[in-house]
Amino acid sequence: MKRLQDKVALITGAAGGIGRESAILFANEGAKVVLVDVNDEAGEVAALDIRNSGGNAYYIHADISKAQDCQSMIDFAEKQLSKLNILFNNAGIMHSKDDNAETTEESVWDLTMDINVKGVFLGCKFGIPALKRAGGGSIINTASFVGKIGAATPQIAYTTSKGAVLAMTRELAVVHARENIRVNALCPGPLRTDLLMKFLDTEEKKQRRLVHIPMGRFGEAKEMAQAALFLASDESSYVTGTEFLVDGGITAAYVTPE
């Protein structure tokens, strides 16, 4: 029996990185997958690759900072696949001009919050009713280790946005726990993805991150997909409201118990 057999999953930010790897893995584990992104070409290719490998996948364009787009993506999933069991709010940005509080432009702050925080809220706003209609399910929100410990390289908007995702996840988990809806935050450490590598655009910046990671390497998107699979599956049926740190030990090295 595959781990997500007969489940329907919607994944935002699915054209690349964690989202793409998760879509592939979820499909391999029996899920029917709706891939969501604004990068239509890469999103369509990812969905086609899954179908060519024998999986069941659809792609839909949606800007998660817009309510209408979020409602449309949920409606699409239910119309095409009859239900929604797994909502993976994964899409996010790390703006190249995100820096410290003094130098970061207000426009960069607003854009980051619109996508990284409001996008998760809107996904849940329209996704939770669909999960209720399906009898419950799993929500996974992509946060980050920086929401716990801050970042060595200044990125004030991104770090704040991921802290907000952690707080939102905790509240949603508590509110919906008796409705058979689990809500967890996936907290990746520094990853070898385009998102981070474009931000850490010099060797000096890369080393400032690597020196803090006990494992001494960047994580891989495939490793995050494996963690997301656990949270999506019934194997995590008693897991809700957690901050699932998959970070090579970086948080353990810097956070002391209260």
C-alpha positions as CSV (number, residue, x, y, z in Angstrom):
1,M,0.0,0.0,0.0
2,K,1.4,3.4,-1.0
3,R,1.6,6.0,1.7
4,L,-0.7,8.5,0.0
5,Q,-2.9,6.1,-1.9
6,D,-6.2,7.7,-3.0
7,K,-5.3,11.0,-1.5
8,V,-5.5,14.4,-3.3
9,A,-2.8,16.9,-2.6
10,L,-2.4,20.5,-3.6
11,I,1.1,22.0,-3.5
12,T,1.9,25.6,-4.0
13,G,5.3,26.7,-5.3
14,A,5.4,23.4,-7.1
15,A,7.4,24.4,-10.2
16,G,10.8,23.9,-8.5
17,G,12.7,23.2,-5.3
18,I,10.8,21.6,-2.4
19,G,7.4,21.9,-4.1
20,R,8.5,20.1,-7.3
21,E,10.3,17.3,-5.4
22,S,7.3,16.9,-3.1
23,A,4.9,16.7,-6.0
24,I,7.0,13.9,-7.6
25,L,7.3,12.0,-4.3
26,F,3.6,12.4,-3.4
27,A,2.6,11.1,-6.8
28,N,4.9,8.2,-6.5
29,E,3.3,7.4,-3.2
30,G,-0.2,7.2,-4.8
31,A,-1.5,10.8,-4.5
32,K,-3.3,12.7,-7.2
33,V,-1.4,16.0,-7.2
34,V,-2.4,19.6,-8.2
35,L,0.7,21.7,-8.8
36,V,0.4,25.4,-8.3
37,D,2.8,28.2,-9.3
38,V,3.2,31.4,-11.2
39,N,6.0,29.9,-13.3
40,D,3.7,28.3,-15.9
41,E,6.4,26.7,-18.1
42,A,8.2,25.0,-15.3
43,G,4.9,24.0,-13.6
44,E,3.5,22.4,-16.7
45,V,6.8,20.5,-17.3
46,A,6.8,19.2,-13.7
47,A,3.2,18.0,-14.1
48,L,3.9,16.4,-17.4
49,D,7.0,14.6,-16.0
50,I,4.8,13.2,-13.3
51,R,2.2,12.0,-15.8
52,N,4.9,10.5,-18.0
53,S,6.1,8.5,-15.0
54,G,2.6,7.1,-14.5
55,G,1.4,9.6,-11.9
56,N,-1.7,11.7,-11.8
57,A,-0.9,15.4,-11.9
58,Y,-2.5,18.7,-12.9
59,Y,-1.0,22.2,-13.1
60,I,-2.8,25.5,-12.4
61,H,-1.5,29.0,-12.4
62,A,-2.2,30.9,-9.1
63,D,-0.7,34.0,-7.4
64,I,-1.2,33.0,-3.8
65,S,-1.2,36.6,-2.6
66,K,-4.6,37.0,-4.4
67,A,-7.8,35.7,-2.8
68,Q,-9.4,34.9,-6.1
69,D,-6.5,32.8,-7.3
70,C,-6.4,30.8,-4.0
71,Q,-10.1,30.1,-4.2
72,S,-9.7,29.1,-7.8
73,M,-6.9,26.6,-7.1
74,I,-9.0,24.9,-4.4
75,D,-12.1,24.9,-6.6
76,F,-9.9,23.3,-9.4
77,A,-8.7,20.5,-7.1
78,E,-12.2,19.6,-6.0
79,K,-13.7,19.9,-9.5
80,Q,-11.0,17.8,-11.2
81,L,-10.3,15.3,-8.4
82,S,-13.5,15.4,-6.3
83,K,-11.8,16.2,-3.0
84,L,-8.8,17.7,-1.1
85,N,-6.9,15.8,1.6
86,I,-3.5,17.5,1.7
87,L,-2.7,21.2,1.4
88,F,0.9,22.0,1.2
89,N,1.4,25.8,1.5
90,N,4.9,25.8,0.2
91,A,5.3,28.8,-2.1
92,G,7.5,31.6,-0.8
93,I,10.0,34.2,-1.9
94,M,13.4,35.4,-0.6
95,H,13.9,38.8,-2.1
96,S,17.5,39.7,-3.2
97,K,17.1,43.2,-1.7
98,D,15.8,41.8,1.6
99,D,18.4,43.0,4.2
100,N,18.3,44.7,7.6
101,A,15.6,46.9,9.0
102,E,17.5,50.1,8.1
103,T,18.1,49.3,4.4
104,T,15.2,47.1,3.4
105,E,12.6,48.9,1.3
106,E,9.0,48.9,2.4
107,S,8.0,47.5,-1.0
108,V,10.3,44.4,-0.4
109,W,8.7,44.0,3.1
110,D,5.2,44.2,1.7
111,L,5.8,41.8,-1.2
112,T,7.4,39.2,1.1
113,M,4.5,39.4,3.6
114,D,2.0,39.2,0.8
115,I,3.4,35.9,-0.5
116,N,5.0,34.3,2.5
117,V,2.3,35.1,5.1
118,K,-0.9,36.2,3.4
119,G,-0.4,33.4,0.8
120,V,-0.5,30.8,3.6
121,F,-3.5,32.5,5.2
122,L,-5.4,32.5,2.0
123,G,-4.5,28.9,1.2
124,C,-5.9,27.9,4.6
125,K,-8.9,30.2,4.3
126,F,-10.1,28.5,1.2
127,G,-8.5,25.1,1.7
128,I,-9.8,24.3,5.2
129,P,-13.5,24.2,4.0
130,A,-12.4,21.7,1.3
131,L,-10.6,19.5,3.9
132,K,-13.7,19.6,6.0
133,R,-15.8,18.4,3.1
134,A,-13.3,15.5,2.7
135,G,-13.6,14.5,6.3
136,G,-10.3,16.1,7.4
137,G,-6.8,16.1,6.2
138,S,-3.3,17.5,6.6
139,I,-2.0,21.1,6.1
140,I,1.7,21.6,5.8
141,N,3.1,25.2,5.9
142,T,6.6,25.8,4.8
143,A,8.4,28.0,7.4
144,S,12.1,28.0,8.1
145,F,14.7,27.5,10.8
146,V,15.2,31.3,10.7
147,G,11.8,31.7,12.2
148,K,13.3,30.1,15.3
149,I,16.8,31.5,15.5
150,G,17.2,34.4,13.1
151,A,19.6,34.5,10.2
152,A,23.3,35.2,10.1
153,T,22.9,37.0,6.8
154,P,20.3,39.8,7.3
155,Q,16.9,39.1,5.7
156,I,14.5,40.9,8.0
157,A,11.3,40.5,5.9
158,Y,11.9,36.8,5.2
159,T,12.8,35.9,8.8
160,T,9.8,37.8,10.1
161,S,7.4,36.2,7.6
162,K,8.5,32.7,8.6
163,G,8.0,33.5,12.3
164,A,4.5,34.5,11.4
165,V,3.9,31.2,9.6
166,L,5.0,29.4,12.8
167,A,2.5,31.4,14.9
168,M,-0.3,30.9,12.3
169,T,0.4,27.1,12.2
170,R,0.1,26.8,15.9
171,E,-3.2,28.6,16.1
172,L,-4.7,26.7,13.1
173,A,-3.6,23.4,14.7
174,V,-5.4,24.2,18.0
175,V,-8.5,25.6,16.4
176,H,-9.1,22.7,14.0
177,A,-7.7,19.7,16.0
178,R,-11.2,18.3,16.7
179,E,-12.1,18.5,13.1
180,N,-9.6,15.8,12.0
181,I,-7.4,18.5,10.4
182,R,-3.8,18.5,11.3
183,V,-1.6,21.6,10.7
184,N,2.2,21.5,10.9
185,A,5.1,23.7,9.9
186,L,8.0,22.3,7.9
187,C,11.1,24.2,8.9
188,P,13.9,23.5,6.5
189,G,17.5,24.5,7.2
190,P,19.7,26.1,4.5
191,L,19.1,24.3,1.2
192,R,20.9,23.9,-2.0
193,T,17.9,25.4,-4.0
194,D,17.7,28.2,-6.5
195,L,15.8,30.3,-3.9
196,L,18.7,30.3,-1.4
197,M,21.6,30.1,-3.8
198,K,20.4,33.3,-5.6
199,F,20.3,35.0,-2.2
200,L,23.7,33.6,-1.0
201,D,25.3,34.9,-4.2
202,T,28.9,35.0,-3.0
203,E,31.1,32.3,-1.6
204,E,31.5,34.4,1.5
205,K,27.7,34.4,2.1
206,K,27.6,30.7,1.6
207,Q,30.3,30.1,4.1
208,R,28.6,32.3,6.7
209,R,25.7,29.8,6.5
210,L,27.7,26.6,6.3
211,V,29.9,27.4,9.3
212,H,26.8,27.2,11.5
213,I,25.5,23.9,10.3
214,P,26.7,20.9,12.3
215,M,26.4,18.6,9.3
216,G,28.6,21.0,7.3
217,R,26.5,21.0,4.1
218,F,23.3,22.5,2.6
219,G,20.2,20.3,2.7
220,E,18.6,19.1,-0.5
221,A,15.0,19.7,-1.7
222,K,14.5,15.9,-1.8
223,E,15.2,15.6,1.9
224,M,12.5,18.2,2.6
225,A,10.0,16.3,0.4
226,Q,10.6,13.2,2.5
227,A,9.8,15.2,5.7
228,A,6.7,16.6,4.0
229,L,5.6,13.1,3.0
230,F,5.6,12.1,6.7
231,L,3.5,15.1,7.7
232,A,1.1,14.5,4.8
233,S,0.6,10.8,5.5
234,D,-1.4,9.0,8.1
235,E,1.9,8.0,9.7
236,S,1.8,11.4,11.4
237,S,-1.8,11.0,12.6
238,Y,-1.1,12.2,16.1
239,V,1.2,15.1,15.0
240,T,-0.2,18.6,14.9
241,G,1.0,22.1,15.7
242,T,4.6,21.1,15.4
243,E,7.6,22.9,14.1
244,F,9.3,20.1,12.2
245,L,12.9,21.1,12.0
246,V,14.8,19.5,9.2
247,D,18.0,21.6,9.4
248,G,21.1,19.6,9.7
249,G,21.3,20.4,13.4
250,I,21.6,24.1,13.1
251,T,18.8,24.9,15.5
252,A,20.1,22.5,18.1
253,A,23.5,24.1,18.0
254,Y,22.2,27.6,18.8
255,V,18.9,27.3,20.8
256,T,19.2,26.5,24.5
257,P,16.3,24.9,26.4
258,E,14.1,27.3,28.3
